[in-house]
Amino acid sequence: MAIKFQYNKTSLGELGKQLKMRQKALPTIKSKESALRSEVKRAKDSAADFRRQFDAMRAEYDYMVSLWSEFDAGLVRIADIELSARKIAGVRTPVLEEIRFEEQPYDLFSSPVWYAAGVDLLKRLARLEIEYEVYNRKMELLDYARRKTTQKVNLYEKVQIPGYEDAIRKIKRFMEDEENLSKSAQKIVKTKQQQATEGSMS
């Protein structure tokens, strides 16, 4: 990214302000990136943990697979999922507040004995699957923000700050050269004036 500037004091002052602003913001952006990085890892680990629990619970009840054909799937359903939002390092992330299930009554005497355990199992599996999805979404949002923040850190560190420093150096060098030329020109004029004055006296 080429920084546009002019060789004058106004441009020098403006570039100085832009440079200071970025130098001041950089540590904050870096700490945000670091916080996001650890939050992404935490969300990823939580999602993986819920997935493991889900898989383990499914495997645990796989022996009942032949019984599930008898099970009435309409006995339990998810009525509502209540989510809220929580800001983590400036990023709005979902938080699972509550899952409401709707259960249909069934005859305890004529239904198989294991129906109660089946309903309970489905509720637990659903909860684990939803928790996994929420943490997975949280991880995606945080990771997206982390990538954007990393890009900003790189832009400031590798492009803009060195660019502003270079532009300031060029302006200062130009102004010094201009000042030296001006002094040299003044000396030449003064010397010529002295020579002319001396010449007219003789």
N, C-alpha and C positions, 0 to 999 in steps of 0.2 A: 504494500500500500504506500504510494508516494504521498508525502505530506506537502501540501501546497503552502508556500510562504513567499514573502517579499523581503528584500534586503533592507529592512528599516527597523527602527526601535519599536514601532507599534506591533509589527509582526513578531518581533523578538519577545515582547511582553506577553502576547497572546499564546505563543508556543510555550513559554515558560509556565503559564497558568495551566495549559492542557497537560503538560508533563507532570507538574506537581499533583494535579488532580488524579492522574493515573497512578503515580507512585504512592499516593496516599490510599487509593482504593485497592491496590494490588494485594496487600496483606489480608484485607477483609475478604476479598474474593477467594484467595487461597484457603483461608480457614473455612469458608463456606464449602469449597470443593472437598476439603478433607472431611467435614461433617457429613456431607452428602455421600461420600465414598463409604464411610462406616455405616451410615443408615441403609444404604443399598445392600451392603453385606448382611446387616441384621435382618432386613426384610426378606432377602434371598434365603437365609438360613431358616427363618421362621416358616416360609412357604415350603421349603424342602422338608422341614420337620412335620408339618401338617400332611404333606403328601405321603411321607413314610408311615405316619400313624394310620392314614386312610388305607394304604396298601396292606399294612399289617392287619388291620381290622377286617378287611375284605378277605384276606387269606385265612384268617382265623375262623371265619364263618363259611368258607367255601365248602366245607363238608356238609353244610345244610342245603347245598345247591339243588338237590332233588326235592327238598321240601318247599322251596320258593315257588314252584309251579302251583302249589295249593294256596299260596298266600294271596290275599285280596289287596292289590296295590292301591286301591281307593281308600284304604283305611287311614292313611296318613298322607298329608301333603303340606308343602310350605305355603303358609297363608301370607306371610310378609317378612321382608328382610329390612331391618332398620340400620341405616348407615349414617355416620356423621363424618365430618371432615376435621382433620387436625393438621396444622401447619408444622412442617419439619424443615428447618433451614429455608423458610420462605416458600415451601412447596406444599400445596393443599393435597393431603393424602387421605384415602378412605379409612374409616375405623368401623369395624363391625360392632354395633351396639346390641342388637337382639335379633333372634330368628324366632318367628312365631309359627308354630305348626297347628294344623287343623286336623283333629282326629275324629274319625267316624266311630260311633259306638258299634260294638259287635257282641254277639252272644258268647259269654264266657263258657257256657256249658256245651254248646254245639260246635264251637270253633276249636281248632287244634290248640293244645296247651302252649305251644311255643309262639303263638301270635303276639303275645305281650313282649316277648324277647325280640321278635321280628320288628315290631313297631319301634321299640327302643333302639335297635340296631340301625334301622333306616334313618332315624333322627340323628343319631351320632355320626353316621356316614355323611349325611347331608351337611351337618355342622362342619365337619372336617373339610369337606369339599369346598364349602363356601369360604371358610377361613383361608384355605389355600388360595382361592381366587382373589380374595381381598388383598392378601399379602403379595401375591404375584402382581396385581395391579399397582400396589404401593411401590413395589420394586421397580416396575416399568417407569412410573412417573418420576421417582427419585433418580433413576439412572439417566433418564432423558435430561433432567435438570443438571445432573452432574456433568454429562457430556457438554452441555451448553456452557456451563461454568468453566470447564477445562478449556474449551475453545476460547473463552474470554481471557483466561489466565495466559494462554499461549499468545493471543493477539496482543495483549498488553506487554508481556515479557519479551517476546521475540520480534514483534513488529513495531508497535506504536511507541513504546518508551525509547528503544534504540533510534527509531526514526525521528522522534522529536529532539533527542539529544544531538543527533547528527545535524539536523536542520539548524538548531541553536548554535552549534559549533561553526557551521558555514556562515551564518549571519554575523556572528562575532568576528570571525576571521575577515570577512568582507568589510565590516565596519572599521576594524583595526587597519586594514590595508588602505581603506579610503582616508582614514585619519592621517596615516603616515604619508600618503601621497599629498594630502592637503598641506601638511607641515613642510614637506619637501618643496612643494610649489611656492609656499610662502617664503621659505628661505631663498629660493631662486629669485623671486620677485624682489625681496629685500636686498639681496646681493646686487642685483641689476640696478636697483634704485641708488644704492650706495655708490656703485661704480659710476652711474650717471651723474650723481651729485659731485663726486670727486673729479670727474672729467670736466664738468662745467666750471669748477673752481680753478683748474689749472690753466 
